[in-house]
Amino acid sequence: MFCQLTGNLEVNSNVGVILPTYCEAPNIERLISEIEELPLKTSVLVIDDSSPDGTAGIVEGLQQKYPNLLLLVRCQKSGLGSAITDGFRTFLSLPRVPEFVVTMDADYSHNPQDMPRLVSSMNSGCDLAIGSRYCAGGKTVGWPLTRKIVSRGANAIARGVLGLNLHDCTSGYRCYSTNFLRKTIGYLHSQTYDIQIETVKQAHSQGFRIHEVPILFVNRKRGKSKLSLREIENYVSYIFQNVAFRQNR
């Protein structure tokens, strides 16, 4: 799926940040600037699915200012799951692999200021820190009631089917250890939003420690949601495949 990767591949960072984008031109410059100002040694990887609004062009311009900024332009819109997996593979392939990799939305649903807390929580020995909307201290703002019901229901189903003792299995704001990524990358096959469940399942089944960090999730400030019927269908299909697997064991 790799089409064109640009930037300083010799970048040396402690935290790699993956920003999957599609038509995020209004947000991307400000978001990258805020990440660059954090008290973390970061490298930022934007994975753009050939956005027609010029998102990639904005990032290319910013690479002159930020030598730790990488850009992977993919040939077509291919789904969040494959974008995140491509991001994992990209960071793992660098000469200097970061210790941690953070995934987050590029639309300001996730606050960059929460990133240091996510990374700091990894010092307790966990391999996956989830920015949780539903653990104590977590919160969502701006969601209609129907979206809240869908999200809560999806998490309840995932917890029950996969046997997970977590409050928020579907949050996309996360920090992974690269040790975990090396050991699980070959097991990741999700193309869309079910990547969130797949990574949690792998962490749980392989005995990696998972920690939840409360965050404030704010509904998209600009633009509209990209969650499609296809993504919902893929999520439901993934869950029911796991139901069938457990019943056949």
C-alpha positions in Angstrom: 0.0 0.0 0.0 3.0 2.3 0.4 3.1 4.8 -2.5 5.4 7.7 -1.5 7.3 8.3 1.7 9.1 11.6 2.1 11.0 13.3 4.9 14.1 12.6 7.0 14.2 8.9 7.5 17.2 9.3 9.9 14.9 11.1 12.3 15.7 10.3 16.0 12.7 10.5 18.3 11.4 8.9 21.4 7.7 9.1 20.4 6.4 8.6 16.8 3.0 10.1 16.1 0.7 8.7 13.4 -1.8 11.1 11.9 -4.1 9.4 9.3 -5.7 12.1 7.1 -8.2 12.5 4.4 -9.3 16.1 3.6 -7.9 17.6 6.8 -6.5 20.8 5.1 -8.2 23.1 7.6 -6.7 21.3 10.6 -3.4 19.8 9.8 -1.0 22.7 10.0 -2.3 23.9 13.4 -2.3 20.3 14.8 1.3 19.6 13.7 2.4 22.9 15.2 0.8 22.0 18.5 2.4 18.6 18.6 5.8 20.1 17.8 5.4 22.4 20.9 4.8 19.5 23.3 7.5 18.6 25.8 8.2 15.4 24.0 10.9 14.3 21.5 8.5 13.4 18.7 8.5 12.5 15.0 5.2 13.0 13.2 4.1 10.7 10.3 1.1 12.0 8.3 -0.5 9.3 6.2 -2.7 10.9 3.6 -4.9 9.0 1.2 -4.4 11.4 -1.7 -6.8 14.0 -0.3 -8.3 16.2 -3.0 -8.2 19.2 -0.7 -4.4 19.6 -0.7 -3.7 18.2 2.7 -0.5 16.5 1.5 0.7 19.7 -0.1 0.4 21.6 3.2 2.4 18.9 5.0 5.1 19.0 2.3 5.5 22.7 2.9 5.8 22.1 6.7 8.6 19.6 6.1 10.9 22.6 5.4 10.1 23.9 8.9 10.0 20.6 10.8 12.8 18.1 9.9 11.1 15.5 12.1 7.9 15.5 9.9 7.3 12.5 7.6 4.7 12.2 4.9 3.3 8.9 3.5 1.0 9.6 0.5 -1.1 6.5 -0.4 -2.6 6.0 -3.8 -6.2 6.0 -2.7 -8.6 6.1 0.3 -8.0 2.7 1.8 -9.3 2.8 5.3 -8.2 3.8 8.8 -7.0 0.3 9.8 -4.6 -0.1 6.9 -3.4 3.5 7.4 -2.5 2.8 11.0 -0.9 -0.5 10.2 1.2 1.2 7.4 2.2 3.8 10.0 3.3 1.0 12.4 5.4 -0.6 9.6 6.9 2.7 8.7 8.2 3.5 12.2 9.4 0.0 12.7 11.4 0.2 9.5 13.3 3.4 10.4 17.0 3.1 11.2 16.1 4.7 14.6 12.9 3.2 15.9 11.0 5.3 18.5 10.3 3.7 21.8 6.6 4.5 21.6 4.0 5.2 18.8 0.9 7.4 19.3 -2.2 7.2 17.1 -4.7 10.1 17.1 -7.3 11.7 15.0 -6.3 14.7 12.9 -9.6 16.6 13.3 -9.1 17.9 16.9 -11.4 15.3 18.4 -8.3 14.4 20.3 -6.4 17.1 22.3 -2.6 17.1 21.6 -2.2 18.3 25.2 -3.3 14.8 26.5 -0.3 13.1 24.7 2.3 13.6 27.4 0.0 11.9 29.9 -0.5 9.0 27.6 3.2 8.6 27.0 4.0 9.1 30.7 1.6 6.3 31.6 3.9 3.9 29.7 6.6 4.3 32.3 4.5 2.1 34.6 5.4 -0.9 32.4 2.3 -1.1 30.2 2.5 -1.7 26.4 -0.7 -0.1 25.4 -2.2 3.1 26.9 -5.7 4.0 25.7 -7.1 7.5 25.9 -10.4 6.6 27.5 -13.6 8.5 27.2 -15.4 6.2 29.7 -13.1 5.5 32.6 -13.2 7.7 35.7 -12.4 11.3 34.6 -13.0 10.7 30.9 -15.8 12.5 29.0 -17.3 13.1 25.6 -18.6 16.5 24.4 -20.8 17.4 21.4 -22.1 13.9 20.6 -25.8 13.4 19.8 -27.6 10.8 21.9 -27.6 8.3 19.1 -23.8 8.4 18.7 -23.4 8.0 22.4 -25.7 4.9 22.4 -23.8 3.4 19.4 -20.4 4.0 21.0 -21.4 2.6 24.4 -23.1 -0.3 22.8 -20.1 -1.1 20.6 -17.8 -1.1 23.7 -20.2 -3.3 25.7 -20.3 -5.8 22.9 -16.5 -5.8 22.5 -16.0 -6.3 26.2 -18.4 -9.1 26.4 -17.3 -11.0 23.3 -13.5 -10.6 23.8 -13.6 -10.8 27.6 -11.9 -7.4 28.1 -11.9 -5.6 31.4 -11.7 -2.1 29.9 -14.0 0.9 29.8 -13.1 2.1 26.3 -12.1 -0.5 23.7 -12.7 1.7 20.6 -10.9 4.9 21.4 -8.4 5.8 18.7 -6.2 8.0 20.9 -3.5 5.5 22.0 0.2 5.0 22.8 1.8 1.7 21.9 5.2 0.4 22.8 7.3 -0.6 19.8 8.0 -3.9 21.6 4.3 -4.7 21.4 4.1 -3.6 17.7 7.0 -5.8 16.7 5.4 -8.8 18.2 1.9 -8.2 16.8 2.3 -6.4 13.5 2.0 -9.7 11.6 -1.4 -10.4 13.2 -3.0 -7.1 12.2 -5.3 -7.3 9.2 -8.2 -4.8 9.8 -8.8 -2.3 7.1 -11.1 0.1 8.9 -12.1 1.2 12.5 -12.0 -2.4 13.8 -8.2 -1.9 14.0 -8.9 -0.5 17.5 -10.5 -3.8 18.6 -7.9 -5.9 16.9 -5.0 -4.3 18.6 -6.7 -4.5 22.0 -7.5 -8.2 21.4 -3.8 -8.9 20.5 -2.6 -7.1 23.6 -5.0 -9.0 25.8 -4.4 -12.5 24.2 -0.6 -12.1 24.3 -0.4 -10.9 27.9 0.6 -7.3 27.3 -0.4 -4.8 30.0 -3.1 -2.3 29.0 -3.8 1.0 30.9 -6.5 3.5 30.4 -5.9 7.3 30.7 -8.9 9.6 31.0 -9.3 12.1 28.1 -11.9 14.6 27.0 -13.2 13.7 23.5 -14.7 16.6 21.6 -16.9 16.0 18.6 -15.3 17.2 15.3 -14.9 20.9 15.5 -14.7 21.2 11.7 -16.1 19.2 8.8 -18.2 16.1 9.1 -17.7 12.6 10.5 -16.0 10.1 8.2 -17.5 7.0 9.9 -19.3 5.2 7.1 -21.7 2.2 6.9 -18.8 0.1 5.6 -16.8 0.8 8.7 -19.8 -0.1 11.0 -20.3 -3.3 9.0 -16.7 -4.3 9.3 -16.8 -3.7 13.0 -19.9 -5.9 13.5 -18.4 -8.6 11.2 -15.1 -8.6 13.2 -17.0 -9.0 16.5 -19.2 -11.9 15.2 -16.2 -13.7 13.7 -14.8 -13.7 17.2 -18.0 -15.0 18.6 -17.9 -17.9 16.2 -14.2 -18.5 17.0 -14.9 -18.8 20.7 -17.9 -21.0 20.3 -15.9 -23.4 18.1 -12.9 -23.7 20.5 
